[in-house]
Amino acid sequence: MDVDKKDSIASDSSDQVVNPWEVSAKDGGKIDYDKLIDQFGCQRLDASLIDRVQRLTSRQPHVFLRRGVFFAHRDFNEVLDAYERGDKFYLYTGRGPSSEALHLGHLIPFMFTKYLQEAFKVPLVIQLTDDEKCMWKNLSVEESQRLARENAKDIIACGFDVTKTFIFSDFDYVGGAFYKNMVKVAKCVTLNKAMGIFGFSGEDHIGKLSFPPVQACLSVPAVPSFPSSFPHLFPGKDKLRCLIPCAIDQDPYFRMTRDVAPRLGYSKPALIESSFFPALQAKNGKMSASDPNSAIYVTDTAKEIKNKINRYAFSGGQDSIEKHREIGANLEVDIPVKYLSFFLDDDTELEHIKKEYGEGRMLTGEVKKRLTEVLTEMVERHRMARAAVTDEMVDAFMAVRPLPSMFE
């Protein structure tokens, strides 16, 4: 059987840990993405692929592509081959609704997925794993469902096209064709395989052992990437390819999905994978919702954003103005520059800031001020869009119905 590289789910070595539950580097250091590509067996997203996206879509590649935020892939080239031949695909992404407020790191996959939907004019399914969070976060069923709808409002506020988008929660949708695919996948995964891939030991409780094969390994990455799971959307299109935008720590989940897919007669889902959005303090690999001071939330006020950036955003600037003027900032560790690389649209301005700051002519306070302006505008724009999302709009996105303009 043609399987993807690596049997282990994670990159767990002496210097970094990257898996679906933890992302960290030794002593707060940098995540080595080249090492992850080698260990996981995915491919680097190179300039030729990005140029090809521009040619096929007739629009400038997203800033996340231009600047290497999305930097790795599995079979993205094959999806583009098929698209060029006239074969469409669909997108799949998701959200585990464990809190009311999303932070900026949560928005990144949805911002990029919106670009992909518009650029390629393809349908999208978005999964809300309220059942997973009910179990792992010790939430009631009712609270998990409420958070799913609240998170759906933030997702809708990103600007998705309701005529091409189906949002579903596991509690509401799992059953029928979807559940049949879950059972089919479960029968393809042995206990030894699940323990080896997910890294479980005899000390882990039974909930951890049972949940990934039934939930995380099936209904999170596997089943939504099979078009037959959505008979109301893709009737008779069982060979339709699926493209999944995600962070690279999710790659091991989908590796098992890609193992199983050919055995069930489906195409392997393709992945396009991003680096992590760092915490303000740059202490680990990504921004964490468990530490409110490590993250900028979409509910933060302008004052809160300014305060967090000024107090907590790790600076690569020097200890004194004199020293800074002499040797400049270390851009490799500077969080304000990293955040601007994610969210400042103007390529020319970004390069100007990096040059002036890196050579000491611009001070840390100036860079933080510009970042505050960019994030405040972005969060306010999102807040206004979310305020316009009604319960009726959520119902429309979550209604089980055909999407008449799926591939227009």
VOGU-3710 file (C-alpha; in Angstrom, 3 decimals, decimal comma):
1> mdvdkkdsia> 0,000/0,000/0,000  1,260/3,487/-0,847  1,603/5,267/2,473  2,930/8,650/3,495  6,271/8,903/5,219  6,580/8,333/8,965  4,544/6,125/11,253  4,823/8,417/14,266  2,297/11,192/14,666  4,690/13,774/16,015
11> sdssdqvvnp> 8,057/15,417/15,765  9,159/14,722/19,323  12,911/15,166/19,655  15,282/16,632/22,191  14,995/20,117/20,736  11,323/20,443/19,731  7,908/18,878/20,169  5,299/19,304/17,430  2,065/17,351/17,538  -1,667/18,138/17,498
21> wevsakdggk> -1,634/18,773/21,256  1,676/20,527/21,865  4,042/22,807/19,971  7,243/23,843/21,711  10,954/24,251/21,145  13,759/23,685/23,621  14,388/26,658/25,925  11,842/28,752/24,028  13,796/28,509/20,798  12,615/28,513/17,201
31> idydklidqf> 10,668/25,724/15,547  12,839/24,153/12,856  10,423/23,935/9,925  12,976/22,341/7,605  13,321/19,519/10,115  9,528/19,152/10,272  9,310/18,842/6,498  11,929/16,109/6,587  10,407/14,278/9,555  6,811/14,487/8,371
41> gcqrldasli> 7,669/13,776/4,750  5,712/16,652/3,230  7,044/18,992/0,522  8,252/22,582/0,518  5,838/24,997/-1,170  8,214/26,574/-3,668  8,044/29,657/-5,867  7,039/27,674/-8,958  3,843/26,471/-7,252  3,018/29,975/-6,047
51> drvqrltsrq> 3,563/31,365/-9,549  1,314/28,639/-10,881  -1,461/29,615/-8,461  -1,242/33,164/-9,773  -1,407/31,992/-13,372  -4,389/29,680/-12,803  -6,406/32,148/-10,738  -5,406/35,397/-12,497  -4,952/37,125/-9,166  -2,046/37,994/-6,895
61> phvflrrgvf> -1,230/35,194/-4,443  -2,354/35,780/-0,885  0,113/37,483/1,445  0,357/34,196/3,360  1,685/32,546/0,189  3,939/35,407/-0,845  5,644/35,524/2,542  5,890/31,824/3,267  3,301/31,628/6,039  1,877/28,642/4,167
71> fahrdfnevl> 5,117/26,883/3,325  4,529/23,131/2,946  2,102/20,819/1,180  1,056/17,320/0,256  -0,080/16,832/-3,343  -1,033/20,476/-3,877  0,657/20,185/-7,266  -1,700/17,315/-8,163  -4,721/19,418/-7,222  -3,430/22,182/-9,504
81> dayergdkfy> -2,832/19,628/-12,290  -6,441/18,474/-12,018  -7,751/22,034/-11,814  -5,856/22,953/-14,964  -7,521/20,012/-16,727  -10,913/21,354/-15,682  -11,473/19,132/-12,633  -12,636/21,066/-9,591  -12,028/20,288/-5,931  -13,485/21,327/-2,604
91> lytgrgpsse> -11,986/22,821/0,542  -12,259/21,537/4,085  -11,218/23,189/7,340  -12,522/23,283/10,878  -12,592/24,741/14,344  -12,778/23,213/17,813  -15,147/25,560/19,679  -13,742/25,702/23,211  -14,084/29,451/23,881  -16,232/32,378/22,834
101> alhlghlipf> -13,387/34,616/21,723  -11,039/33,698/18,880  -7,514/35,050/18,765  -5,672/36,120/15,636  -3,985/32,755/15,267  -7,419/31,129/14,992  -8,346/33,466/12,135  -5,348/32,679/9,926  -6,650/29,413/8,388  -10,046/30,988/7,750
111> mftkylqeaf> -8,548/34,102/6,146  -6,493/31,904/3,848  -9,368/29,519/3,118  -11,546/32,469/2,112  -8,865/33,491/-0,392  -8,710/29,946/-1,797  -12,499/29,778/-2,111  -12,630/33,063/-4,004  -9,543/32,441/-6,143  -10,506/28,953/-7,311
121> kvplviqltd> -14,305/29,418/-7,081  -14,852/26,149/-5,224  -17,125/24,948/-2,405  -16,078/24,697/1,217  -17,097/22,605/4,210  -16,254/23,846/7,707  -16,503/21,456/10,634  -17,199/22,553/14,205  -16,030/19,757/16,489  -18,315/20,524/19,409
131> dekcmwknls> -18,373/16,859/20,456  -14,572/16,783/20,749  -14,485/19,860/22,974  -17,325/18,504/25,083  -15,128/15,523/25,964  -11,677/17,077/26,149  -12,572/20,407/27,747  -15,155/19,011/30,195  -17,934/21,163/28,744  -21,614/20,270/28,776
141> veesqrlare> -23,230/19,283/25,498  -25,342/22,436/25,592  -22,349/24,722/26,235  -20,335/23,065/23,471  -23,191/23,615/21,025  -23,575/27,247/22,109  -19,858/27,906/21,602  -20,043/26,283/18,178  -22,651/28,795/17,055  -20,715/31,700/18,559
151> nakdiiacgf> -17,558/30,586/16,758  -19,565/30,167/13,561  -20,380/33,889/13,724  -16,668/34,752/13,815  -16,038/32,405/10,901  -18,885/33,847/8,835  -17,561/37,340/9,592  -14,435/36,443/7,594  -16,597/36,864/4,493  -17,393/33,383/3,191
161> dvtktfifsd> -19,881/32,919/0,374  -23,042/31,276/1,734  -23,829/29,856/-1,720  -20,562/27,883/-1,667  -20,138/27,157/2,053  -21,575/24,521/4,389  -20,797/24,849/8,108  -21,728/21,899/10,294  -21,348/20,831/13,914  -20,633/17,218/14,788
171> fdyvggafyk> -23,502/17,052/17,277  -25,951/18,122/14,590  -24,598/16,410/11,487  -22,845/13,144/12,369  -25,034/10,278/11,166  -26,146/8,731/7,898  -23,484/8,751/5,165  -21,060/10,595/7,443  -21,269/7,929/10,152  -20,956/5,142/7,600
181> nmvkvakcvt> -17,625/6,583/6,500  -16,525/6,836/10,138  -17,172/3,122/10,600  -15,381/2,256/7,346  -12,288/4,170/8,463  -12,389/2,664/11,959  -12,237/-0,827/10,468  -9,033/0,109/8,601  -7,140/1,194/11,727  -5,690/-1,441/14,048
191> lnkamgifgf> -5,104/-0,787/17,729  -1,342/-1,072/17,266  -1,468/1,383/14,349  -3,457/3,925/16,364  -1,136/3,637/19,370  1,942/3,958/17,175  0,704/6,954/15,227  -0,760/8,869/18,141  2,065/8,037/20,531  -0,141/6,684/23,308
201> sgedhigkls> 1,272/4,616/26,140  -0,188/2,347/28,775  -0,388/5,338/31,109  -2,872/7,259/28,953  -6,520/7,070/29,962  -8,998/5,178/27,817  -10,669/8,369/26,599  -7,490/9,377/24,808  -7,161/5,952/23,268  -10,729/5,724/22,030
211> fppvqaclsv> -11,350/9,285/20,963  -8,778/9,815/18,177  -9,795/6,735/16,140  -13,455/7,629/16,496  -13,239/11,394/16,449  -9,950/13,067/15,760  -8,792/10,507/13,253  -12,152/10,034/11,638  -14,621/12,834/11,800  -12,038/15,597/12,180
221> pavpsfpssf> -9,530/14,896/9,401  -10,786/11,843/7,577  -14,491/11,806/6,960  -15,036/15,423/5,819  -12,275/14,916/3,245  -14,381/12,197/1,572  -17,038/13,778/-0,681  -19,530/10,958/-0,077  -19,851/12,249/3,507  -21,893/15,132/2,048
231> phlfpgkdkl> -24,425/13,525/-0,324  -26,480/16,726/-0,419  -23,441/18,635/-1,718  -21,581/16,176/-3,921  -23,990/13,536/-5,235  -22,215/11,143/-7,569  -18,855/12,926/-7,106  -17,054/10,353/-4,968  -13,750/11,003/-6,768  -13,779/14,752/-6,060
241> rclipcaidq> -10,462/15,888/-4,556  -10,301/17,705/-1,249  -7,755/20,393/-0,308  -7,199/21,074/3,391  -5,542/24,306/4,615  -4,127/23,696/8,108  -1,178/24,337/10,407  1,644/21,828/10,073  1,010/20,342/13,528  -2,156/18,801/12,042
251> dpyfrmtrdv> -0,185/16,968/9,349  0,112/13,689/11,285  -3,675/13,393/11,618  -4,122/13,669/7,879  -1,292/11,241/7,212  -3,485/8,479/8,575  -6,386/9,779/6,494  -4,216/9,559/3,381  -3,250/6,006/4,363  -6,877/4,944/4,606
261> aprlgyskpa> -8,388/6,817/1,630  -7,201/4,519/-1,218  -8,378/1,451/0,695  -11,890/2,911/0,684  -11,785/3,979/-2,952  -11,282/7,702/-2,293  -8,602/10,117/-3,446  -6,050/11,148/-0,870  -6,825/14,641/0,459  -4,213/17,259/-0,391
271> liessffpal> -2,817/19,593/2,266  -1,431/23,108/2,247  0,245/23,812/5,571  1,195/26,910/7,544  3,778/27,801/10,126  2,602/28,747/13,610  1,432/32,169/14,669  3,763/32,975/17,576  2,854/34,096/21,067  3,530/37,718/21,912
281> qakngkmsas> 6,233/36,640/24,351  7,714/34,227/21,765  8,092/31,545/24,446  6,888/28,679/22,299  5,820/27,735/18,835  2,413/29,320/18,634  -0,077/31,698/20,205  -2,076/30,065/23,006  -5,648/30,732/24,090  -4,739/29,490/27,585
291> dpnsaiyvtd> -2,614/32,614/28,224  -4,616/35,779/27,473  -1,470/37,903/27,544  0,113/35,788/24,806  -2,650/36,511/22,327  -4,571/39,298/20,594  -8,275/38,444/20,586  -10,908/39,627/18,143  -12,760/41,002/21,179  -9,823/43,108/22,425
301> takeiknkin> -10,304/46,882/22,529  -7,867/49,294/20,928  -6,495/50,068/24,391  -6,010/46,365/25,187  -4,256/45,756/21,875  -1,892/48,669/22,450  -1,160/47,574/26,011  -0,460/43,949/25,047  1,863/44,906/22,214  3,778/47,470/24,273
311> ryafsggqds> 4,090/45,262/27,375  4,379/41,726/26,030  5,499/41,715/22,373  9,064/40,401/22,445  11,475/42,834/20,811  14,597/42,157/18,812  15,733/45,721/19,445  18,794/46,513/21,538  18,971/47,507/25,208  19,882/51,115/24,507
321> iekhreigan> 19,177/53,566/21,702  22,888/53,995/21,122  23,481/50,272/20,725  20,350/49,921/18,597  21,505/52,689/16,262  24,864/50,936/15,986  23,858/47,315/15,264  20,093/47,398/14,629  17,360/44,939/15,570  17,455/41,165/15,377
331> levdipvkyl> 14,537/40,570/13,012  14,682/36,802/13,496  13,321/37,062/17,050  11,315/40,280/16,831  7,595/39,571/17,323  6,232/42,918/16,030  8,015/42,319/12,706  6,701/38,737/12,583  3,133/39,961/13,167  3,507/42,635/10,515
341> sffldddtel> 4,686/39,909/8,140  1,341/38,199/8,683  -1,002/41,169/8,572  0,566/44,183/6,822  -0,648/43,912/3,227  1,798/46,378/1,684  4,937/44,476/0,632  6,879/47,665/0,009  6,108/49,102/3,446  7,007/45,836/5,158
351> ehikkeygeg> 10,379/45,662/3,441  11,017/49,313/4,329  10,272/48,642/8,013  12,495/45,557/8,068  15,380/47,418/6,439  15,141/50,545/8,623  14,591/48,591/11,833  17,207/45,987/11,030  19,797/48,709/10,408  18,886/50,684/13,535
361> rmltgevkkr> 17,286/53,740/11,968  13,799/52,760/13,210  13,216/52,108/16,906  11,183/49,366/18,578  8,545/51,863/19,715  7,924/52,949/16,132  7,481/49,370/14,938  5,137/48,548/17,806  3,122/51,685/17,043  2,659/50,614/13,412
371> ltevltemve> 1,698/47,097/14,482  -0,848/48,510/16,919  -2,423/50,510/14,092  -2,577/47,481/11,777  -4,067/45,114/14,350  -6,506/47,662/15,764  -7,895/48,325/12,290  -8,101/44,613/11,542  -9,838/43,694/14,808  -12,290/46,578/14,506
381> rhrmaraavt> -13,140/45,541/10,953  -13,775/42,001/12,150  -15,841/43,195/15,106  -18,118/45,186/12,828  -18,518/42,265/10,432  -19,329/39,899/13,285  -21,914/42,272/14,735  -23,759/42,049/11,423  -23,965/38,224/11,579  -27,430/37,220/12,757
391> demvdafmav> -28,699/33,879/14,038  -30,620/33,560/10,782  -27,344/33,857/8,849  -25,805/31,113/10,981  -28,835/28,929/10,266  -28,417/29,558/6,537  -24,764/28,479/6,536  -25,566/25,392/8,637  -28,661/24,313/6,731  -28,333/20,928/5,019
401> rplpsmfe> -29,083/21,956/1,437  -27,563/21,806/-2,042  -25,187/24,612/-2,985  -26,446/25,718/-6,400  -23,392/27,784/-7,315  -20,757/25,386/-6,000  -18,472/25,420/-8,998  -19,462/28,620/-10,788
//
